[in-house]
């Protein structure tokens, strides 16, 4: 699963954040948070995306595909039972290419997420299907 000497494999632990797509520049950055956690991408056969996304009190299994190219892209679905309810989210993302003269670079993925099925909201009520947000993940550690 190598992409270049600078990026190597996607397998490993990534720090994940997702943000509401609010175009108002006056919205406080903390008010844009949709989710945060970790993505663990497993070693898998060429073209296969497998892993999990998780945070305190929740975990979704990830299955999908990796498309090699410039840029490399990923498309996967997260599924799991959280608080007795099924959660399903779909993701698309792109691997940022390394800068030739960049310092302290880490592999980064960025893309879009959609809530595929509704589930209960942490604030009460229903978190509806169809909500689209932006996400990014920064590699923390490579897989052994």
WODAPE-V975602 format. One record per pair of residues at least 4 apart in sequence whose ideal C-beta (glycine too) atoms are under 6 Angstrom apart, sorted by the first residue. I is the first residue (numbers start at 1). J is the second residue. D is the distance in whole Angstrom. If there is no record, write none. Layout:
BEGIN
I&J&D ; I&J&D
END
This chain:
BEGIN
1&9&4 ; 3&7&5 ; 3&72&6 ; 6&98&4 ; 7&107&5 ; 10&41&5 ; 11&41&5 ; 11&43&5 ; 11&143&4 ; 12&139&6 ; 12&141&5 ; 12&142&4 ; 12&143&5 ; 13&40&5 ; 13&140&4 ; 13&141&5 ; 14&39&4 ; 14&137&4 ; 14&139&5 ; 15&138&5 ; 15&140&5 ; 16&37&5 ; 16&38&6 ; 16&39&5 ; 16&137&5 ; 17&36&5 ; 18&34&4 ; 18&35&4 ; 18&113&6 ; 18&133&5 ; 18&135&4 ; 19&32&5 ; 19&34&6 ; 19&134&5 ; 20&32&5 ; 20&34&5 ; 20&133&6 ; 21&133&6 ; 21&134&6 ; 22&27&5 ; 22&32&6 ; 27&31&5 ; 34&133&4 ; 37&53&6 ; 37&54&6 ; 37&55&3 ; 38&54&6 ; 39&53&5 ; 39&137&5 ; 40&51&5 ; 40&52&5 ; 41&51&4 ; 42&50&5 ; 42&51&5 ; 43&143&6 ; 44&48&4 ; 44&50&4 ; 47&65&6 ; 47&66&6 ; 49&64&4 ; 49&65&6 ; 49&66&5 ; 49&74&5 ; 49&76&5 ; 51&62&5 ; 52&59&6 ; 52&61&6 ; 52&62&6 ; 53&60&5 ; 53&62&6 ; 53&78&5 ; 54&59&4 ; 58&82&4 ; 59&80&5 ; 60&78&3 ; 60&79&6 ; 60&80&4 ; 61&79&6 ; 62&76&5 ; 62&78&5 ; 64&75&5 ; 64&76&3 ; 64&77&6 ; 65&75&6 ; 66&74&5 ; 67&73&5 ; 68&72&6 ; 71&94&5 ; 71&95&5 ; 72&95&4 ; 73&94&5 ; 74&93&5 ; 75&92&5 ; 76&91&5 ; 77&90&5 ; 78&89&5 ; 79&88&5 ; 80&87&6 ; 81&86&6 ; 82&87&5 ; 85&119&5 ; 85&120&6 ; 87&119&5 ; 88&116&4 ; 88&117&5 ; 89&113&6 ; 89&115&6 ; 90&114&5 ; 90&116&5 ; 91&113&5 ; 92&111&5 ; 92&112&6 ; 93&109&4 ; 93&111&3 ; 94&111&6 ; 95&109&6 ; 96&108&5 ; 98&105&5 ; 106&138&5 ; 106&139&5 ; 107&139&4 ; 108&138&5 ; 109&137&5 ; 110&136&4 ; 111&135&6 ; 113&133&5 ; 113&135&5 ; 114&132&5 ; 115&129&5 ; 115&131&5 ; 117&129&5 ; 118&126&5 ; 118&128&5 ; 118&129&5 ; 119&127&5 ; 121&125&5 ; 121&126&6 ; 121&127&4
END
